[in-house]
Amino acid sequence: MKAFIKKNKLTFFILGIINLIISIIASFILPKRFFYDALTIVLDKYHEIGLIGGYPFSMYFYKMTGLRNLPFPIIAIIQFPILFYLLYKIGVPKKFNLITVKNVIVYLGFLMMAIFISMPSKEFITFTYLSLIPFVFQSKNIITRDKIIISMFLFLFFAFFFRPYFVFIPVLSIAMYIFSFVKLKNKTISSVSYGLCIAIFLSLSYGLVTKQFLSQASREDINSDRNVLKDANSMIVSPVSTDTWYGESVGIVYGFFAVNVPVEGIKHLLSPQILAFIFWQLFLFYIFLVRLSNALKNKQNDKEELWLLFIIFSYFIIQGIFEPDLGSAIRHKIGVFPLLYFALYYDEFNSKSFKKI
């Protein structure tokens, strides 16, 4: 029998090899600012290592695995294939070899993976962990209700020991699902708007208890110390002070659009990497907005896709609260890339004719 490989898988593997090479040489060509997080994890100057918290757990992980003692190119050789294999197990779209907007978004996603996973990274841990969710959704042995419950629990557990702000994903997802039953003319915009309103409510409630609102305690505080830094040219700064309830409300809405519809970032004409992310993000957001609109119209037919999209838009909303700059927004989206990848091709991966690898 004549052996052959289908064009879609051949394209997938070729891109994998190209980006593996890029990840290996990345440590030799990337600017120093790309390695701030990696050096913090490897050096652990302030003895923060532990089991709870993003940096402490990452330090623990890289110490226990011995990866922190390896050169970055070797770490890239280990990490990148692992993540690429996880995407392969999620599935390879049948028309992955064709140049389409959706495929190009994923091609660029592979490139961003190669860059941000070429070193010790919190995103490697996030990516690996969140890959569980597509596998849960693809399982034929778990009913829809249980898939949702398991996914929400996975986010809550991850929030407990690694990314605290992930606790808001289940809250916002459930809230948007409940409000999707309200009869309104444009349910798509309404669902996202309700999500933003819930986020504002949570931030204001947090402020009543701690005397500091969420975006003020995260994004604004971080950026207040970076104004003089050359590397902070893509900072997301609210147009009004976030120390009042109305300022925080404006800041959250502004942050949501600054991260997810970053047209303002076009001013960075001399930063091609920022411009590339802007167009990548705009197309990504538009595709998911259209998909959400279709899912809301047919929510009785496939509740799983609707929940998956609510999870993604919940993440988009919390990025608007916590992301200090566009660079961080890019890096953190790589952590949730398994969800984005699965959602982009959900119709195909969920079809009865699709053969799971």
Disulfide bonds with the S-S distance in Angstrom:
none
